[in-house]
């Protein structure tokens, strides 16, 4: 049976495109097409935004607003702010990871240069604030509260990225499962689940119980989303652009840190992660080790437990039933997706 949330994303992923494009258009920027400022800044960002992914983060913000009885149109600026943050994170992340392709196209730093790409990401980060502060629909108290949420989200994500990159730079192999869960919660779970849902509920006028339950649901599903992302990288389609790059980059994924805890596999796993190899045979050997240590199965089990806990949390609060069903399907989609 097709997943209803996947179908929802397919139907609605372009809903915000026009609004997002307006942040980079001449009417808002004052820069006509062909102007140097447009060419060096707004046009690249406009193209990057147009090549959007599934847009699940802004869309769940709108769903949460409706779930607590609010008008999702009121959450549009916050949804856009979350998407601006996602774009900034991807632009900067591709530079940090020496990425080559983003959504099937060359990374922005490859087409525009590192300096201009950093600048583009910086503007998108600024638009996180600008989108909400200049929204005439929101009252001042709601703006301030939402901005506190978005500022904390930004800080948490940057903290997680610092751990992810720093562990590789300093060749840290003394890490455990709790270290990974802390990093992934910071880097992904807040902005991929918890904050979009909490903000939507806040704007929709939800109770504190609704806001915090949706936040908790988002933390668990967002963390499961990251774990599934790690698994897709290892055992997904071998035609994917980033297939097994986490091994090449020496990422301390949940699978990797679990395998490193096995004395019989530790030295070989560490050697592969240190090597930076992109040789398919070496990468395949790493996956063999991950399977032999039960690390792939372990990661999948952790993700399943997170989804089960998230569903329990959602069952305990009053929500629009259609939205509740959609969010429950979201939890299943995060666990079953293949890309």
BALOBA-1460 file (C-alpha; in Angstrom, 3 decimals):
// residues 339
<rec num="1" residu="x" x="0.000" y="0.000" z="0.000"/>
<rec num="2" residu="x" x="1.506" y="3.397" z="-0.985"/>
<rec num="3" residu="x" x="2.599" y="5.596" z="1.911"/>
<rec num="4" residu="x" x="0.222" y="8.558" z="2.288"/>
<rec num="5" residu="x" x="2.986" y="10.913" z="3.443"/>
<rec num="6" residu="x" x="5.134" y="10.068" z="0.413"/>
<rec num="7" residu="x" x="2.120" y="10.791" z="-1.779"/>
<rec num="8" residu="x" x="1.563" y="14.071" z="0.107"/>
<rec num="9" residu="x" x="5.159" y="15.134" z="-0.560"/>
<rec num="10" residu="x" x="4.844" y="14.266" z="-4.236"/>
<rec num="11" residu="x" x="1.665" y="16.319" z="-4.516"/>
<rec num="12" residu="x" x="2.730" y="19.324" z="-2.463"/>
<rec num="13" residu="x" x="6.524" y="19.641" z="-2.753"/>
<rec num="14" residu="x" x="6.173" y="22.578" z="-5.181"/>
<rec num="15" residu="x" x="3.548" y="24.458" z="-3.129"/>
<rec num="16" residu="x" x="6.074" y="26.892" z="-1.675"/>
<rec num="17" residu="x" x="8.198" y="27.321" z="-4.811"/>
<rec num="18" residu="x" x="6.732" y="30.665" z="-5.859"/>
<rec num="19" residu="x" x="7.002" y="32.103" z="-2.360"/>
<rec num="20" residu="x" x="10.582" y="30.890" z="-1.963"/>
<rec num="21" residu="x" x="11.546" y="32.311" z="-5.363"/>
<rec num="22" residu="x" x="10.171" y="35.703" z="-4.317"/>
<rec num="23" residu="x" x="13.032" y="36.088" z="-1.832"/>
<rec num="24" residu="x" x="15.468" y="36.188" z="-4.765"/>
<rec num="25" residu="x" x="13.341" y="38.071" z="-7.294"/>
<rec num="26" residu="x" x="13.778" y="41.626" z="-8.574"/>
<rec num="27" residu="x" x="10.712" y="42.955" z="-6.750"/>
<rec num="28" residu="x" x="12.244" y="42.008" z="-3.396"/>
<rec num="29" residu="x" x="15.966" y="42.497" z="-4.122"/>
<rec num="30" residu="x" x="15.816" y="45.474" z="-6.481"/>
<rec num="31" residu="x" x="18.322" y="43.718" z="-8.754"/>
<rec num="32" residu="x" x="17.206" y="43.127" z="-12.349"/>
<rec num="33" residu="x" x="18.279" y="39.994" z="-14.176"/>
<rec num="34" residu="x" x="21.820" y="40.396" z="-15.474"/>
<rec num="35" residu="x" x="22.837" y="42.887" z="-12.790"/>
<rec num="36" residu="x" x="26.118" y="41.853" z="-11.177"/>
<rec num="37" residu="x" x="24.509" y="41.494" z="-7.758"/>
<rec num="38" residu="x" x="21.856" y="39.231" z="-9.233"/>
<rec num="39" residu="x" x="24.452" y="37.233" z="-11.162"/>
<rec num="40" residu="x" x="26.766" y="36.722" z="-8.180"/>
<rec num="41" residu="x" x="24.161" y="36.175" z="-5.460"/>
<rec num="42" residu="x" x="20.447" y="36.056" z="-6.158"/>
<rec num="43" residu="x" x="20.431" y="34.102" z="-9.416"/>
<rec num="44" residu="x" x="22.539" y="31.209" z="-8.046"/>
<rec num="45" residu="x" x="20.339" y="31.039" z="-4.949"/>
<rec num="46" residu="x" x="17.185" y="31.189" z="-7.053"/>
<rec num="47" residu="x" x="18.423" y="28.267" z="-9.146"/>
<rec num="48" residu="x" x="19.464" y="26.312" z="-6.053"/>
<rec num="49" residu="x" x="16.061" y="26.842" z="-4.462"/>
<rec num="50" residu="x" x="14.224" y="25.851" z="-7.635"/>
<rec num="51" residu="x" x="16.120" y="22.549" z="-7.618"/>
<rec num="52" residu="x" x="14.479" y="21.646" z="-4.324"/>
<rec num="53" residu="x" x="14.212" y="18.211" z="-2.809"/>
<rec num="54" residu="x" x="11.134" y="16.695" z="-1.205"/>
<rec num="55" residu="x" x="10.716" y="19.776" z="1.043"/>
<rec num="56" residu="x" x="9.479" y="17.640" z="3.920"/>
<rec num="57" residu="x" x="10.713" y="20.108" z="6.554"/>
<rec num="58" residu="x" x="8.634" y="23.142" z="5.509"/>
<rec num="59" residu="x" x="5.649" y="20.944" z="4.686"/>
<rec num="60" residu="x" x="5.531" y="19.328" z="8.130"/>
<rec num="61" residu="x" x="5.611" y="22.810" z="9.644"/>
<rec num="62" residu="x" x="2.381" y="23.544" z="7.761"/>
<rec num="63" residu="x" x="0.900" y="20.167" z="8.750"/>
<rec num="64" residu="x" x="1.620" y="20.808" z="12.439"/>
<rec num="65" residu="x" x="-0.082" y="24.196" z="12.260"/>
<rec num="66" residu="x" x="-3.205" y="22.574" z="10.824"/>
<rec num="67" residu="x" x="-2.950" y="19.664" z="13.279"/>
<rec num="68" residu="x" x="-3.553" y="21.966" z="16.267"/>
<rec num="69" residu="x" x="-6.407" y="23.809" z="14.572"/>
<rec num="70" residu="x" x="-4.471" y="26.680" z="13.019"/>
<rec num="71" residu="x" x="-4.425" y="28.167" z="9.546"/>
<rec num="72" residu="x" x="-1.350" y="26.752" z="7.741"/>
<rec num="73" residu="x" x="-1.100" y="29.932" z="5.641"/>
<rec num="74" residu="x" x="0.063" y="31.700" z="8.812"/>
<rec num="75" residu="x" x="3.043" y="29.327" z="9.018"/>
<rec num="76" residu="x" x="4.245" y="30.015" z="5.477"/>
<rec num="77" residu="x" x="7.059" y="32.399" z="6.438"/>
<rec num="78" residu="x" x="8.356" y="29.980" z="9.078"/>
<rec num="79" residu="x" x="8.207" y="27.118" z="6.589"/>
<rec num="80" residu="x" x="10.212" y="29.251" z="4.144"/>
<rec num="81" residu="x" x="12.710" y="30.115" z="6.892"/>
<rec num="82" residu="x" x="13.267" y="26.410" z="7.546"/>
<rec num="83" residu="x" x="13.822" y="25.777" z="3.844"/>
<rec num="84" residu="x" x="16.278" y="28.706" z="3.666"/>
<rec num="85" residu="x" x="18.157" y="27.104" z="6.542"/>
<rec num="86" residu="x" x="18.186" y="23.757" z="4.761"/>
<rec num="87" residu="x" x="19.615" y="25.381" z="1.626"/>
<rec num="88" residu="x" x="22.323" y="27.176" z="3.599"/>
<rec num="89" residu="x" x="23.256" y="23.979" z="5.415"/>
<rec num="90" residu="x" x="23.536" y="22.030" z="2.164"/>
<rec num="91" residu="x" x="25.597" y="24.705" z="0.415"/>
<rec num="92" residu="x" x="28.054" y="24.909" z="3.309"/>
<rec num="93" residu="x" x="28.032" y="21.137" z="3.915"/>
<rec num="94" residu="x" x="29.013" y="20.426" z="0.309"/>
<rec num="95" residu="x" x="32.063" y="22.650" z="0.738"/>
<rec num="96" residu="x" x="33.023" y="21.000" z="4.043"/>
<rec num="97" residu="x" x="32.611" y="17.489" z="2.599"/>
<rec num="98" residu="x" x="34.054" y="18.239" z="-0.840"/>
<rec num="99" residu="x" x="30.753" y="17.136" z="-2.388"/>
<rec num="100" residu="x" x="30.368" y="16.891" z="-6.143"/>
<rec num="101" residu="x" x="26.656" y="16.659" z="-6.852"/>
<rec num="102" residu="x" x="23.632" y="18.070" z="-5.087"/>
<rec num="103" residu="x" x="20.209" y="16.933" z="-6.295"/>
<rec num="104" residu="x" x="21.703" y="15.757" z="-9.566"/>
<rec num="105" residu="x" x="23.565" y="18.981" z="-10.357"/>
<rec num="106" residu="x" x="27.130" y="20.162" z="-9.609"/>
<rec num="107" residu="x" x="27.460" y="21.646" z="-6.134"/>
<rec num="108" residu="x" x="27.168" y="25.406" z="-5.929"/>
<rec num="109" residu="x" x="30.787" y="25.902" z="-4.903"/>
<rec num="110" residu="x" x="31.872" y="24.077" z="-8.074"/>
<rec num="111" residu="x" x="29.826" y="26.306" z="-10.370"/>
<rec num="112" residu="x" x="30.230" y="29.636" z="-8.547"/>
<rec num="113" residu="x" x="33.489" y="29.205" z="-6.615"/>
<rec num="114" residu="x" x="33.961" y="28.619" z="-2.907"/>
<rec num="115" residu="x" x="33.825" y="32.265" z="-1.891"/>
<rec num="116" residu="x" x="30.567" y="33.077" z="-3.639"/>
<rec num="117" residu="x" x="29.000" y="29.799" z="-2.494"/>
<rec num="118" residu="x" x="29.827" y="30.603" z="1.147"/>
<rec num="119" residu="x" x="28.314" y="34.037" z="0.617"/>
<rec num="120" residu="x" x="25.158" y="32.522" z="-0.871"/>
<rec num="121" residu="x" x="24.824" y="30.215" z="2.124"/>
<rec num="122" residu="x" x="25.323" y="33.151" z="4.459"/>
<rec num="123" residu="x" x="22.477" y="35.046" z="2.813"/>
<rec num="124" residu="x" x="20.181" y="32.055" z="3.116"/>
<rec num="125" residu="x" x="21.010" y="31.909" z="6.836"/>
<rec num="126" residu="x" x="20.100" y="35.589" z="7.122"/>
<rec num="127" residu="x" x="16.795" y="34.923" z="5.367"/>
<rec num="128" residu="x" x="15.865" y="32.531" z="8.182"/>
<rec num="129" residu="x" x="15.458" y="35.603" z="10.369"/>
<rec num="130" residu="x" x="14.248" y="37.996" z="7.686"/>
<rec num="131" residu="x" x="11.409" y="35.764" z="6.529"/>
<rec num="132" residu="x" x="9.814" y="35.644" z="9.973"/>
<rec num="133" residu="x" x="10.580" y="39.151" z="11.207"/>
<rec num="134" residu="x" x="9.039" y="40.776" z="8.133"/>
<rec num="135" residu="x" x="5.910" y="38.618" z="8.055"/>
<rec num="136" residu="x" x="2.957" y="40.970" z="8.691"/>
<rec num="137" residu="x" x="0.644" y="38.039" z="9.450"/>
<rec num="138" residu="x" x="2.397" y="37.124" z="12.701"/>
<rec num="139" residu="x" x="2.007" y="39.135" z="15.889"/>
<rec num="140" residu="x" x="5.146" y="40.304" z="17.680"/>
<rec num="141" residu="x" x="4.981" y="37.735" z="20.472"/>
<rec num="142" residu="x" x="4.700" y="34.868" z="18.004"/>
<rec num="143" residu="x" x="7.548" y="36.248" z="15.889"/>
<rec num="144" residu="x" x="9.842" y="36.403" z="18.914"/>
<rec num="145" residu="x" x="8.932" y="32.912" z="20.061"/>
<rec num="146" residu="x" x="9.414" y="31.425" z="16.601"/>
<rec num="147" residu="x" x="12.726" y="33.231" z="16.195"/>
<rec num="148" residu="x" x="13.931" y="31.764" z="19.491"/>
<rec num="149" residu="x" x="13.076" y="28.319" z="18.145"/>
<rec num="150" residu="x" x="14.839" y="28.926" z="14.824"/>
<rec num="151" residu="x" x="17.914" y="30.442" z="16.487"/>
<rec num="152" residu="x" x="18.234" y="27.468" z="18.840"/>
<rec num="153" residu="x" x="17.752" y="25.111" z="15.866"/>
<rec num="154" residu="x" x="20.573" y="26.832" z="13.995"/>
<rec num="155" residu="x" x="22.918" y="26.610" z="16.971"/>
<rec num="156" residu="x" x="22.135" y="22.938" z="17.615"/>
<rec num="157" residu="x" x="22.711" y="22.006" z="13.958"/>
<rec num="158" residu="x" x="26.045" y="23.833" z="13.858"/>
<rec num="159" residu="x" x="27.088" y="22.087" z="17.078"/>
<rec num="160" residu="x" x="26.288" y="18.718" z="15.526"/>
<rec num="161" residu="x" x="28.221" y="19.574" z="12.399"/>
<rec num="162" residu="x" x="31.201" y="20.554" z="14.546"/>
<rec num="163" residu="x" x="31.210" y="17.125" z="16.170"/>
<rec num="164" residu="x" x="30.754" y="15.309" z="12.857"/>
<rec num="165" residu="x" x="33.618" y="17.168" z="11.167"/>
<rec num="166" residu="x" x="35.865" y="17.401" z="14.225"/>
<rec num="167" residu="x" x="35.839" y="13.669" z="14.907"/>
<rec num="168" residu="x" x="37.091" y="13.023" z="11.385"/>
<rec num="169" residu="x" x="39.697" y="15.796" z="11.493"/>
<rec num="170" residu="x" x="41.122" y="14.635" z="14.821"/>
<rec num="171" residu="x" x="40.945" y="10.956" z="13.828"/>
<rec num="172" residu="x" x="38.751" y="10.064" z="16.782"/>
<rec num="173" residu="x" x="37.919" y="6.370" z="17.027"/>
<rec num="174" residu="x" x="37.157" y="6.266" z="20.756"/>
<rec num="175" residu="x" x="33.475" y="6.975" z="20.197"/>
<rec num="176" residu="x" x="30.422" y="5.046" z="21.281"/>
<rec num="177" residu="x" x="26.754" y="4.833" z="20.398"/>
<rec num="178" residu="x" x="25.825" y="7.638" z="22.805"/>
<rec num="179" residu="x" x="28.336" y="9.941" z="21.112"/>
<rec num="180" residu="x" x="26.741" y="9.277" z="17.733"/>
<rec num="181" residu="x" x="23.209" y="9.770" z="19.048"/>
<rec num="182" residu="x" x="24.201" y="13.099" z="20.576"/>
<rec num="183" residu="x" x="25.800" y="14.293" z="17.335"/>
<rec num="184" residu="x" x="22.945" y="13.158" z="15.075"/>
<rec num="185" residu="x" x="20.289" y="14.600" z="17.367"/>
<rec num="186" residu="x" x="22.046" y="17.962" z="17.265"/>
<rec num="187" residu="x" x="22.907" y="17.922" z="13.570"/>
<rec num="188" residu="x" x="19.701" y="16.517" z="12.115"/>
<rec num="189" residu="x" x="16.834" y="15.775" z="14.485"/>
<rec num="190" residu="x" x="16.145" y="19.350" z="15.576"/>
<rec num="191" residu="x" x="15.886" y="20.866" z="12.110"/>
<rec num="192" residu="x" x="14.530" y="17.831" z="10.280"/>
<rec num="193" residu="x" x="11.701" y="17.135" z="12.689"/>
<rec num="194" residu="x" x="11.461" y="18.771" z="16.100"/>
<rec num="195" residu="x" x="11.589" y="22.479" z="15.280"/>
<rec num="196" residu="x" x="9.450" y="22.500" z="12.112"/>
<rec num="197" residu="x" x="6.710" y="20.674" z="14.029"/>
<rec num="198" residu="x" x="7.039" y="22.776" z="17.194"/>
<rec num="199" residu="x" x="6.999" y="26.035" z="15.229"/>
<rec num="200" residu="x" x="3.963" y="24.993" z="13.230"/>
<rec num="201" residu="x" x="2.127" y="24.157" z="16.446"/>
<rec num="202" residu="x" x="3.153" y="27.458" z="18.049"/>
<rec num="203" residu="x" x="1.913" y="29.491" z="15.082"/>
<rec num="204" residu="x" x="-1.296" y="27.437" z="15.003"/>
<rec num="205" residu="x" x="-2.050" y="28.358" z="18.605"/>
<rec num="206" residu="x" x="-1.405" y="24.898" z="20.009"/>
<rec num="207" residu="x" x="-1.217" y="24.200" z="23.725"/>
<rec num="208" residu="x" x="2.133" y="23.658" z="25.419"/>
<rec num="209" residu="x" x="1.326" y="19.960" z="25.623"/>
<rec num="210" residu="x" x="0.727" y="19.826" z="21.861"/>
<rec num="211" residu="x" x="3.867" y="21.818" z="21.075"/>
<rec num="212" residu="x" x="6.099" y="19.666" z="23.262"/>
<rec num="213" residu="x" x="4.579" y="16.370" z="22.130"/>
<rec num="214" residu="x" x="5.102" y="17.327" z="18.485"/>
<rec num="215" residu="x" x="8.657" y="18.420" z="19.316"/>
<rec num="216" residu="x" x="9.361" y="15.061" z="20.974"/>
<rec num="217" residu="x" x="7.796" y="13.210" z="18.042"/>
<rec num="218" residu="x" x="10.001" y="15.258" z="15.694"/>
<rec num="219" residu="x" x="13.182" y="14.559" z="17.656"/>
<rec num="220" residu="x" x="12.637" y="10.814" z="17.513"/>
<rec num="221" residu="x" x="11.551" y="10.706" z="13.877"/>
<rec num="222" residu="x" x="14.294" y="13.161" z="12.872"/>
<rec num="223" residu="x" x="16.935" y="10.976" z="14.506"/>
<rec num="224" residu="x" x="15.483" y="7.899" z="12.799"/>
<rec num="225" residu="x" x="15.616" y="9.877" z="9.535"/>
<rec num="226" residu="x" x="19.374" y="10.389" z="9.974"/>
<rec num="227" residu="x" x="20.016" y="6.763" z="10.857"/>
<rec num="228" residu="x" x="18.087" y="5.670" z="7.775"/>
<rec num="229" residu="x" x="20.116" y="8.175" z="5.738"/>
<rec num="230" residu="x" x="23.288" y="6.469" z="6.988"/>
<rec num="231" residu="x" x="21.910" y="3.060" z="6.041"/>
<rec num="232" residu="x" x="20.862" y="4.214" z="2.563"/>
<rec num="233" residu="x" x="24.413" y="5.443" z="2.011"/>
<rec num="234" residu="x" x="25.750" y="1.963" z="2.795"/>
<rec num="235" residu="x" x="23.197" y="-0.445" z="1.390"/>
<rec num="236" residu="x" x="20.991" y="1.636" z="-0.898"/>
<rec num="237" residu="x" x="21.224" y="1.883" z="-4.654"/>
<rec num="238" residu="x" x="24.783" y="1.629" z="-5.986"/>
<rec num="239" residu="x" x="23.811" y="4.183" z="-8.652"/>
<rec num="240" residu="x" x="23.176" y="6.900" z="-6.055"/>
<rec num="241" residu="x" x="25.447" y="9.934" z="-6.265"/>
<rec num="242" residu="x" x="26.853" y="9.464" z="-2.746"/>
<rec num="243" residu="x" x="26.827" y="5.662" z="-2.490"/>
<rec num="244" residu="x" x="29.129" y="4.623" z="0.380"/>
<rec num="245" residu="x" x="30.800" y="8.051" z="0.548"/>
<rec num="246" residu="x" x="30.335" y="7.983" z="4.330"/>
<rec num="247" residu="x" x="33.020" y="5.269" z="4.393"/>
<rec num="248" residu="x" x="35.349" y="7.244" z="2.134"/>
<rec num="249" residu="x" x="34.875" y="10.334" z="4.303"/>
<rec num="250" residu="x" x="35.451" y="8.320" z="7.481"/>
<rec num="251" residu="x" x="32.086" y="9.324" z="8.939"/>
<rec num="252" residu="x" x="31.371" y="8.107" z="12.450"/>
<rec num="253" residu="x" x="27.892" y="6.818" z="11.670"/>
<rec num="254" residu="x" x="25.901" y="4.680" z="14.092"/>
<rec num="255" residu="x" x="26.866" y="1.634" z="12.031"/>
<rec num="256" residu="x" x="30.562" y="2.544" z="12.139"/>
<rec num="257" residu="x" x="30.782" y="3.267" z="15.872"/>
<rec num="258" residu="x" x="28.901" y="0.062" z="16.656"/>
<rec num="259" residu="x" x="31.320" y="-1.947" z="14.488"/>
<rec num="260" residu="x" x="34.316" y="-0.226" z="16.074"/>
<rec num="261" residu="x" x="33.150" y="-1.551" z="19.455"/>
<rec num="262" residu="x" x="33.705" y="-5.125" z="18.242"/>
<rec num="263" residu="x" x="37.317" y="-6.090" z="19.151"/>
<rec num="264" residu="x" x="37.536" y="-8.579" z="16.282"/>
<rec num="265" residu="x" x="36.622" y="-5.955" z="13.672"/>
<rec num="266" residu="x" x="37.910" y="-2.750" z="15.252"/>
<rec num="267" residu="x" x="41.342" y="-2.564" z="13.644"/>
<rec num="268" residu="x" x="40.163" y="-3.330" z="10.109"/>
<rec num="269" residu="x" x="37.196" y="-0.954" z="10.344"/>
<rec num="270" residu="x" x="39.448" y="1.806" z="11.675"/>
<rec num="271" residu="x" x="41.989" y="1.213" z="8.899"/>
<rec num="272" residu="x" x="39.310" y="1.506" z="6.217"/>
<rec num="273" residu="x" x="37.825" y="4.659" z="7.743"/>
<rec num="274" residu="x" x="41.293" y="6.201" z="7.963"/>
<rec num="275" residu="x" x="42.191" y="5.303" z="4.382"/>
<rec num="276" residu="x" x="39.826" y="7.652" z="2.544"/>
<rec num="277" residu="x" x="39.516" y="4.956" z="-0.102"/>
<rec num="278" residu="x" x="36.838" y="5.079" z="-2.786"/>
<rec num="279" residu="x" x="37.818" y="1.665" z="-4.174"/>
<rec num="280" residu="x" x="34.535" y="-0.287" z="-4.518"/>
<rec num="281" residu="x" x="36.220" y="-3.435" z="-3.193"/>
<rec num="282" residu="x" x="37.371" y="-1.645" z="-0.044"/>
<rec num="283" residu="x" x="33.934" y="-0.106" z="0.468"/>
<rec num="284" residu="x" x="32.296" y="-3.507" z="-0.027"/>
<rec num="285" residu="x" x="34.641" y="-5.006" z="2.560"/>
<rec num="286" residu="x" x="33.596" y="-2.327" z="5.041"/>
<rec num="287" residu="x" x="29.950" y="-3.215" z="4.497"/>
<rec num="288" residu="x" x="30.807" y="-6.904" z="4.992"/>
<rec num="289" residu="x" x="32.359" y="-6.019" z="8.337"/>
<rec num="290" residu="x" x="29.302" y="-3.952" z="9.262"/>
<rec num="291" residu="x" x="27.107" y="-6.955" z="8.486"/>
<rec num="292" residu="x" x="29.345" y="-9.433" z="10.322"/>
<rec num="293" residu="x" x="29.325" y="-7.296" z="13.468"/>
<rec num="294" residu="x" x="25.545" y="-6.936" z="13.299"/>
<rec num="295" residu="x" x="25.977" y="-3.174" z="13.064"/>
<rec num="296" residu="x" x="23.615" y="-2.635" z="10.131"/>
<rec num="297" residu="x" x="20.902" y="-4.657" z="11.847"/>
<rec num="298" residu="x" x="21.580" y="-2.781" z="15.102"/>
<rec num="299" residu="x" x="21.151" y="0.621" z="13.431"/>
<rec num="300" residu="x" x="17.907" y="-0.479" z="11.828"/>
<rec num="301" residu="x" x="16.642" y="-1.715" z="15.204"/>
<rec num="302" residu="x" x="17.468" y="1.615" z="16.866"/>
<rec num="303" residu="x" x="15.585" y="3.481" z="14.142"/>
<rec num="304" residu="x" x="12.574" y="1.185" z="14.564"/>
<rec num="305" residu="x" x="12.574" y="1.784" z="18.325"/>
<rec num="306" residu="x" x="12.664" y="5.543" z="17.798"/>
<rec num="307" residu="x" x="9.711" y="5.380" z="15.418"/>
<rec num="308" residu="x" x="7.728" y="3.218" z="17.832"/>
<rec num="309" residu="x" x="8.366" y="5.688" z="20.662"/>
<rec num="310" residu="x" x="7.425" y="8.627" z="18.449"/>
<rec num="311" residu="x" x="4.110" y="7.011" z="17.558"/>
<rec num="312" residu="x" x="3.338" y="6.470" z="21.232"/>
<rec num="313" residu="x" x="4.014" y="10.148" z="21.927"/>
<rec num="314" residu="x" x="1.680" y="11.243" z="19.170"/>
<rec num="315" residu="x" x="-1.103" y="8.976" z="20.415"/>
<rec num="316" residu="x" x="-1.283" y="10.882" z="23.685"/>
<rec num="317" residu="x" x="-2.294" y="14.316" z="22.398"/>
<rec num="318" residu="x" x="-5.327" y="15.904" z="20.789"/>
<rec num="319" residu="x" x="-4.752" y="16.577" z="17.086"/>
<rec num="320" residu="x" x="-6.719" y="16.840" z="13.890"/>
<rec num="321" residu="x" x="-7.138" y="13.178" z="12.977"/>
<rec num="322" residu="x" x="-6.231" y="13.564" z="9.301"/>
<rec num="323" residu="x" x="-3.011" y="15.341" z="10.303"/>
<rec num="324" residu="x" x="-2.261" y="12.722" z="12.945"/>
<rec num="325" residu="x" x="-2.587" y="9.988" z="10.329"/>
<rec num="326" residu="x" x="-0.319" y="11.899" z="7.975"/>
<rec num="327" residu="x" x="2.348" y="12.340" z="10.656"/>
<rec num="328" residu="x" x="2.187" y="8.662" z="11.580"/>
<rec num="329" residu="x" x="2.714" y="7.845" z="7.913"/>
<rec num="330" residu="x" x="5.634" y="10.286" z="7.952"/>
<rec num="331" residu="x" x="7.246" y="8.225" z="10.703"/>
<rec num="332" residu="x" x="6.892" y="5.072" z="8.613"/>
<rec num="333" residu="x" x="8.165" y="6.879" z="5.513"/>
<rec num="334" residu="x" x="11.292" y="8.076" z="7.308"/>
<rec num="335" residu="x" x="12.083" y="4.462" z="8.165"/>
<rec num="336" residu="x" x="11.250" y="2.861" z="4.831"/>
<rec num="337" residu="x" x="12.483" y="5.439" z="2.315"/>
<rec num="338" residu="x" x="15.193" y="4.414" z="-0.111"/>
<rec num="339" residu="x" x="16.509" y="7.891" z="-1.010"/>
